Structure formats: structure tokens, C-alpha cells
Amino acid sequence: MKPALVEISVFTTEVVEVEIRASLEALLTGINGKYRNTKEAPNSDEYDYYREMEAVELRAAFEAFVPTLLEGVEIAFDGKPAALHLKDLVVPEPGYTKVPRNSVIILEGSIPKGTKSLTWYYPMSFGDHATRVRQVDVNTEEYHWSSHQWVKEDVPTKPYKLDAVFAKPTIGEVIQTYTVSGYQHILPMGLDHILFILGIFLLSPRLKPILLQVTMFTVAHSITLALGMYGLVEVSPRIVEPLIALSIAFVAIENIFFTKINPFRLPIVFGFGLLHGLGFASVLTEFGMPTDDFLAALLAFNVGVELGQITIVLAAFFGVAIWFKSQDKYHRFVVVPASLLIAATGLFWFVDRLAIF
């Protein structure tokens, strides 16, 4: 499950339009972003039932939920809640049912002339959300987007200042937002990246080979993250996601047969780092990037990712590796069983992602 993407357009004609891109199936069943996979939810069968519906059937089923939706969300102008109504509902055909179906819910309301600020509330029972606001001058056809707010708690957004929507956020706010997002993409959300870092870590209990590999991985994914975000490299998730899973299995299997870095280990880690960077880029693309502080946001996200990776390495080193004086015992009792588990998980994801994508 991914966060809902909410885009609020404020028009000089005193109309406000809220476009919510979300899974209707998830809203109907109460399955929100805390489940990485809908199969983990206790009512996954109900989700699958809705997921297989034709577009017309799902639209009809969702109509009964509309009052709950309108009661749950809230848009406020200068601190005063305002009414919204359903303007339109766009539901795609089912397609391949193993991937989420993102429908578009369009709400509409009136905004008083002279309104200075806007807040948006989307309850956590519906899931987390990334929201941005656009001010539109209908007469001149000029518009400008605000930056995103990614809300992961049951609270409204911070106020969007409509009288200053063309002013960019401070560089400090951009750095803070994207550093936190980068860290959270690793911990706790990035299980595949966590397992890859652990696979790198397990090769040896000594810090030098660990740091060599992490450095190669960092350099590589920084390159493709930057190239991907600048639009210079684009590879379909159909290719990237299964290969990321395969990279996890590969480094884990290699750990079983080697106890130190061989001549091919660092180039392989570098190559897999390039793949993971493309995965990071797809996350940032969905999240959105500020136009004016693009480079600062990109660097901040990368710093957050690195801090997440360092946290994993330090936790594993001081929690496990440091207690083993014998490398042979460490390899036999830690590396082999842990690597087998990681390899099995990676291979399972590889097969599953081949089917999904």
C-alpha cells in the first residue's frame, strides 16, 4: 500500500477542488499504509473481492462509503471547516489484480475570497497521505504548486499560506522534510534495502570490509538516484523491482561461500547499488520534489538514506558481530543461517515480483 496523493487546487473563481488518488478497495476495507502487502491484513479476502470488481461495480460499492469519506476528511480555511461534496469518481478497470488500483476521487467546495490559509485533514484510518496545494489564477492562467507535506500521523497538514503560495519554503524546511523521508524510506519502510545492507554486513565481522562495501553501494545508488530524478535515466519497475529482490538473494548466497571480499564483490555491490538507486528515484518521483530547491531536496533525501544505512550497520555490529572473537564461529552460527533466511526471502520476492510486474 502506498500513501494517498492529494492535490488541492484553489481557483480565483472561489472554487476549491480536491483530487485524491487512492485505492478505493483499501478505503472500503480499512486497509491502510501500515500494511506493506494487503495479504498481511486480516481482511485481505475482502480487499481481493473488491479488487476483482469491474469499474462500474466498484464505483457502485463505493457510493455507500462517500458519506463516511466526507465526514472523515476536513478542509479548513483560516481555521474554519468548510463543506465539500463529491464532484466525480474515476475508477479504472481491474487490470492485473496483484497490483493496487489507484482511483481518483474529486471533491469540490467553495472558498471565501480573501482566505489567507488552508489546512487539510485525512484520517489515519484512511492511511497516510502526501498533499500539495495549487493556486490558480483563472484569468491569467497562471498557477504555482506548493511543496508536498507527507503526513503520517492523525493530524491535519500544516497551514498552506494562500497569500504566499508563490514563495518557496525555507531551505531548512526542505532539508528537514526530505532528510526524514530518506531515513524513513530505509527505517522502517524499506525492508528490501534493510536486507541488502544486512547481506553486505554479514560477509565479515570487521568494520573495514563492511565500510568498503557500504561506500561502494552509497556511491552507486547516489549516481542513479540523481540521474533518475533529473530524468536522464529511466528504467521500468518491471525490471528494477525483481532485480532488486535478486540482488538481495545474490549477496546472501555469496556470504555462505566466502568469508572475505573477493575481487568481484565490490563491483557486484556497485552494480546492485545502481539498481537500488533507481528504486529510490521511483519513490521520490511519487513523493514529488520542490522546483526551486530540487538539488537541496535530492541531497537531503540521500543523506537520510545514508543515515538509515549507518543505523542498520551500527545496530548489527554492536548487537551481534562485536561479540564474536572467532570468525569461524561467527560464520557458522550467524552468517550462514542469517544469509539462508535473507536469500530465501530475496528469491521469494524475485518470483513474486516477476508475477506482479
C-alpha positions as CSV (number, residue, x, y, z in Angstrom):
1,M,0.0,0.0,0.0
2,K,1.2,3.5,-0.9
3,P,0.2,6.9,0.6
4,A,-2.8,8.7,-1.0
5,L,-1.7,11.5,-3.2
6,V,-3.9,14.6,-2.6
7,E,-3.8,17.7,-4.8
8,I,-5.8,20.7,-3.8
9,S,-6.5,23.4,-6.4
10,V,-7.6,26.8,-5.2
11,F,-9.1,28.9,-8.0
12,T,-9.6,32.7,-8.1
13,T,-13.3,31.9,-9.0
14,E,-13.7,31.0,-5.3
15,V,-13.8,27.3,-6.1
16,V,-11.6,24.7,-4.4
17,E,-11.1,21.2,-5.9
18,V,-9.6,18.3,-4.0
19,E,-8.2,15.4,-6.1
20,I,-7.4,12.2,-4.1
21,R,-5.6,9.4,-5.8
22,A,-6.1,6.3,-3.6
23,S,-7.2,2.7,-3.6
24,L,-11.0,2.5,-3.1
25,E,-10.5,-1.1,-2.1
26,A,-8.3,-0.1,0.7
27,L,-10.7,2.6,1.9
28,L,-13.7,0.2,1.8
29,T,-11.8,-2.4,3.9
30,G,-9.9,-0.1,6.2
31,I,-6.5,-1.4,5.0
32,N,-4.1,1.5,5.2
33,G,-0.5,2.2,4.7
34,K,0.7,0.2,7.8
35,Y,0.4,-2.9,5.6
36,R,3.2,-3.1,3.0
37,N,1.3,-6.0,1.4
38,T,-2.5,-6.3,1.6
39,K,-2.1,-10.1,2.2
40,E,-0.8,-9.1,5.7
41,A,-4.2,-7.6,6.6
42,P,-6.7,-9.7,8.5
43,N,-9.4,-8.9,6.0
44,S,-7.3,-9.4,2.8
45,D,-10.0,-11.6,1.3
46,E,-12.5,-8.7,1.4
47,Y,-9.9,-6.5,-0.3
48,D,-9.4,-9.1,-3.0
49,Y,-13.1,-9.3,-3.5
50,Y,-13.3,-5.6,-4.3
51,R,-10.1,-5.6,-6.3
52,E,-11.6,-8.1,-8.8
53,M,-14.7,-5.9,-9.4
54,E,-15.3,-4.2,-12.6
55,A,-15.0,-0.4,-12.6
56,V,-18.8,0.1,-12.6
57,E,-19.3,-2.4,-9.7
58,L,-16.6,-0.8,-7.6
59,R,-18.0,2.6,-8.2
60,A,-21.4,1.5,-7.1
61,A,-20.0,-0.2,-4.0
62,F,-18.0,2.9,-3.1
63,E,-21.1,5.2,-3.3
64,A,-22.2,4.0,0.1
65,F,-18.8,4.9,1.6
66,V,-18.9,8.5,0.3
67,P,-20.7,9.9,3.4
68,T,-18.0,8.3,5.6
69,L,-15.3,9.8,3.4
70,L,-16.8,13.3,3.5
71,E,-17.3,13.0,7.3
72,G,-13.7,11.8,7.8
73,V,-11.8,14.4,5.7
74,E,-11.8,18.1,6.5
75,I,-10.7,21.2,4.6
76,A,-10.4,24.4,6.7
77,F,-9.9,28.0,5.5
78,D,-8.3,30.3,8.1
79,G,-9.1,27.7,10.7
80,K,-12.8,27.3,9.8
81,P,-14.0,24.0,8.4
82,A,-15.8,24.1,5.0
83,A,-18.2,21.7,3.3
84,L,-17.1,19.5,0.4
85,H,-19.2,17.4,-2.0
86,L,-18.3,14.6,-4.4
87,K,-17.8,16.0,-7.9
88,D,-16.5,13.0,-9.7
89,L,-15.1,9.5,-9.2
90,V,-12.8,7.9,-11.8
91,V,-12.3,4.1,-11.4
92,P,-10.0,2.2,-13.7
93,E,-10.8,-1.3,-14.9
94,P,-9.4,-4.1,-12.7
95,G,-6.3,-4.9,-14.9
96,Y,-3.8,-7.1,-13.2
97,T,-5.2,-7.7,-9.7
98,K,-1.9,-8.2,-7.9
99,V,-1.1,-4.5,-8.0
100,P,-3.1,-1.7,-6.4
101,R,-5.7,0.0,-8.5
102,N,-5.5,3.8,-8.0
103,S,-8.8,5.5,-8.4
104,V,-9.3,9.3,-8.4
105,I,-11.8,10.9,-6.0
106,I,-12.6,14.5,-6.9
107,L,-14.2,16.7,-4.2
108,E,-15.4,20.3,-4.7
109,G,-16.3,23.2,-2.4
110,S,-16.3,27.0,-2.1
111,I,-13.5,29.1,-0.7
112,P,-14.2,32.6,0.6
113,K,-12.5,35.5,-1.2
114,G,-9.6,36.8,0.8
115,T,-8.8,33.5,2.5
116,K,-5.2,33.5,3.8
117,S,-4.5,29.9,4.7
118,L,-5.7,26.3,4.1
119,T,-5.3,23.1,6.1
120,W,-6.3,19.5,5.1
121,Y,-7.1,16.6,7.3
122,Y,-7.1,13.0,6.0
123,P,-7.6,10.5,8.9
124,M,-5.0,7.8,9.5
125,S,-7.8,5.2,9.4
126,F,-7.8,6.0,5.6
127,G,-3.9,5.8,5.5
128,D,-1.1,8.4,5.3
129,H,-1.0,10.9,2.5
130,A,1.2,13.3,0.6
131,T,-0.6,16.6,-0.1
132,R,0.2,19.7,-2.0
133,V,-1.7,22.9,-2.9
134,R,-2.0,24.8,-6.2
135,Q,-3.2,28.3,-6.6
136,V,-4.7,29.1,-10.0
137,D,-5.4,32.5,-11.5
138,V,-8.2,31.6,-13.9
139,N,-7.9,34.9,-15.8
140,T,-4.2,34.9,-16.5
141,E,-4.0,31.0,-16.5
142,E,-1.0,31.3,-14.1
143,Y,-0.5,28.7,-11.4
144,H,2.0,27.5,-8.9
145,W,2.3,24.4,-6.7
146,S,3.4,24.4,-3.1
147,S,5.7,21.7,-1.8
148,H,4.4,18.4,-0.6
149,Q,3.6,17.6,3.0
150,W,3.8,13.9,3.8
151,V,1.6,13.3,6.8
152,K,2.0,10.0,8.6
153,E,0.1,10.9,11.8
154,D,-3.6,11.5,12.6
155,V,-3.2,15.3,12.4
156,P,-4.0,18.0,9.8
157,T,-1.4,19.4,7.5
158,K,0.5,22.5,8.5
159,P,-1.3,25.6,7.1
160,Y,-0.7,26.4,3.4
161,K,-0.4,30.2,3.1
162,L,-2.5,31.1,0.1
163,D,-1.4,34.7,0.1
164,A,2.2,33.5,-0.3
165,V,1.8,30.3,-2.3
166,F,4.3,31.5,-4.8
167,A,7.0,31.9,-2.1
168,K,9.2,28.8,-1.7
169,P,9.6,27.2,1.7
170,T,12.8,27.9,3.6
171,I,15.8,25.8,2.7
172,G,15.8,24.5,6.3
173,E,12.3,23.2,5.9
174,V,13.1,21.4,2.6
175,I,16.2,19.8,4.1
176,Q,14.3,18.6,7.2
177,T,11.4,17.1,5.2
178,Y,13.5,15.2,2.7
179,T,16.1,14.0,5.2
180,V,13.4,12.5,7.4
181,S,11.7,11.0,4.3
182,G,15.0,9.4,3.2
183,Y,15.7,7.9,6.6
184,Q,12.1,6.6,6.9
185,H,12.4,5.0,3.4
186,I,15.1,2.8,4.9
187,L,13.8,2.5,8.5
188,P,11.2,1.2,9.0
189,M,9.7,1.1,5.5
190,G,12.5,-0.3,3.3
191,L,12.6,-3.9,4.2
192,D,14.3,-4.9,0.9
193,H,17.0,-2.3,1.4
194,I,17.4,-3.4,5.0
195,L,18.0,-7.0,4.0
196,F,20.5,-5.9,1.3
197,I,22.5,-3.9,3.8
198,L,22.5,-6.8,6.2
199,G,23.6,-9.1,3.4
200,I,26.6,-6.7,2.9
201,F,27.3,-6.6,6.6
202,L,27.3,-10.3,7.1
203,L,30.3,-11.0,4.9
204,S,32.7,-10.2,7.7
205,P,32.5,-9.0,11.4
206,R,35.3,-6.5,10.7
207,L,34.4,-2.9,10.0
208,K,36.8,-2.3,7.1
209,P,35.2,-4.7,4.6
210,I,31.8,-3.6,5.8
211,L,32.6,0.1,5.2
212,L,34.2,-0.7,1.8
213,Q,31.0,-2.3,0.6
214,V,28.7,0.3,2.0
215,T,30.8,3.0,0.4
216,M,30.5,1.3,-3.0
217,F,26.8,0.9,-2.5
218,T,26.3,4.5,-1.5
219,V,28.3,5.9,-4.4
220,A,26.4,3.7,-6.9
221,H,22.9,4.5,-5.7
222,S,23.7,8.2,-5.3
223,I,24.6,8.2,-9.1
224,T,21.4,6.6,-10.3
225,L,19.2,8.4,-7.8
226,A,20.5,11.7,-9.2
227,L,20.3,10.6,-12.9
228,G,16.8,9.2,-12.3
229,M,15.5,12.4,-10.6
230,Y,16.9,14.6,-13.4
231,G,15.2,12.4,-16.0
232,L,18.4,11.2,-17.6
233,V,17.9,7.6,-16.8
234,E,14.5,5.8,-16.6
235,V,14.1,2.0,-16.2
236,S,10.7,0.4,-15.8
237,P,9.8,-1.0,-12.3
238,R,9.1,-4.2,-14.2
239,I,12.8,-4.6,-14.5
240,V,14.1,-2.8,-11.4
241,E,11.9,-4.3,-8.7
242,P,12.6,-8.0,-9.5
243,L,16.3,-7.4,-9.9
244,I,16.5,-5.6,-6.5
245,A,15.0,-8.8,-5.0
246,L,17.5,-10.9,-6.9
247,S,20.4,-8.7,-5.6
248,I,19.4,-9.4,-2.0
249,A,19.5,-13.2,-2.7
250,F,22.8,-13.0,-4.5
251,V,24.8,-11.2,-1.8
252,A,23.3,-13.5,0.8
253,I,24.2,-16.7,-1.1
254,E,27.7,-15.4,-1.7
255,N,28.2,-14.8,2.1
256,I,27.7,-18.6,2.6
257,F,30.7,-19.5,0.5
258,F,33.1,-16.6,1.2
259,T,34.4,-15.1,4.4
260,K,36.2,-12.1,2.9
261,I,35.9,-9.8,0.0
262,N,36.8,-11.5,-3.3
263,P,37.8,-9.5,-6.4
264,F,34.2,-9.5,-7.8
265,R,32.4,-8.5,-4.6
266,L,32.8,-4.7,-4.8
267,P,31.9,-4.4,-8.5
268,I,28.8,-6.5,-7.9
269,V,27.8,-4.4,-4.9
270,F,28.3,-1.3,-7.0
271,G,26.1,-2.7,-9.8
272,F,23.4,-3.6,-7.4
273,G,23.7,-0.1,-5.8
274,L,22.8,1.3,-9.2
275,L,19.6,-0.7,-9.2
276,H,18.7,0.3,-5.7
277,G,19.2,4.0,-6.7
278,L,16.6,3.6,-9.4
279,G,14.2,2.2,-6.7
280,F,14.9,5.3,-4.6
281,A,14.2,7.5,-7.6
282,S,10.8,6.0,-8.2
283,V,9.9,6.7,-4.5
284,L,11.0,10.4,-4.8
285,T,9.1,10.8,-8.1
286,E,5.9,9.7,-6.5
287,F,6.5,11.9,-3.4
288,G,7.3,14.9,-5.5
289,M,10.2,17.4,-5.5
290,P,10.2,21.2,-4.9
291,T,11.0,23.1,-8.1
292,D,13.2,25.8,-6.6
293,D,15.2,23.7,-4.1
294,F,15.4,20.5,-6.2
295,L,19.1,19.9,-5.5
296,A,18.8,20.5,-1.8
297,A,15.9,18.1,-1.5
298,L,17.7,15.5,-3.5
299,L,20.8,15.7,-1.4
300,A,18.8,15.8,1.9
301,F,16.9,12.6,0.8
302,N,20.2,10.9,0.1
303,V,21.6,12.0,3.4
304,G,18.5,10.5,5.1
305,V,19.1,7.2,3.2
306,E,22.7,7.1,4.4
307,L,21.8,7.8,8.0
308,G,19.3,4.9,7.8
309,Q,22.0,2.6,6.4
310,I,24.5,3.6,9.0
311,T,21.9,2.9,11.7
312,I,21.5,-0.7,10.4
313,V,25.2,-1.3,10.2
314,L,25.9,0.0,13.7
315,A,23.0,-1.8,15.2
316,A,24.1,-5.1,13.6
317,F,27.8,-4.6,14.5
318,F,27.3,-3.7,18.2
319,G,24.3,-6.0,18.6
320,V,25.9,-9.2,17.0
321,A,29.3,-9.0,15.4
322,I,31.3,-7.4,18.1
323,W,30.6,-10.3,20.5
324,F,32.3,-12.9,18.3
325,K,36.0,-13.3,18.6
326,S,36.2,-16.3,16.4
327,Q,35.4,-15.6,12.7
328,D,34.8,-19.3,12.1
329,K,32.1,-19.4,14.8
330,Y,30.6,-16.1,13.6
331,H,30.4,-17.5,10.0
332,R,28.9,-20.8,11.2
333,F,26.4,-19.6,13.7
334,V,25.5,-16.2,12.4
335,V,26.4,-15.7,8.8
336,V,25.1,-19.0,7.3
337,P,21.7,-19.2,9.0
338,A,21.0,-15.4,8.5
339,S,22.2,-15.5,4.9
340,L,20.0,-18.5,4.1
341,L,17.0,-16.7,5.5
342,I,17.8,-13.5,3.6
343,A,18.4,-15.5,0.4
344,A,15.1,-17.3,0.7
345,T,13.3,-14.0,1.2
346,G,15.0,-12.4,-1.8
347,L,14.2,-15.4,-4.1
348,F,10.6,-15.4,-2.9
349,W,10.3,-11.7,-3.7
350,F,12.0,-12.2,-7.0
351,V,9.4,-14.7,-8.1
352,D,6.6,-12.8,-6.7
353,R,7.6,-9.5,-8.3
354,L,8.1,-11.2,-11.7
355,A,4.4,-12.3,-11.4
356,I,3.3,-8.8,-10.2
357,F,5.2,-6.7,-12.8
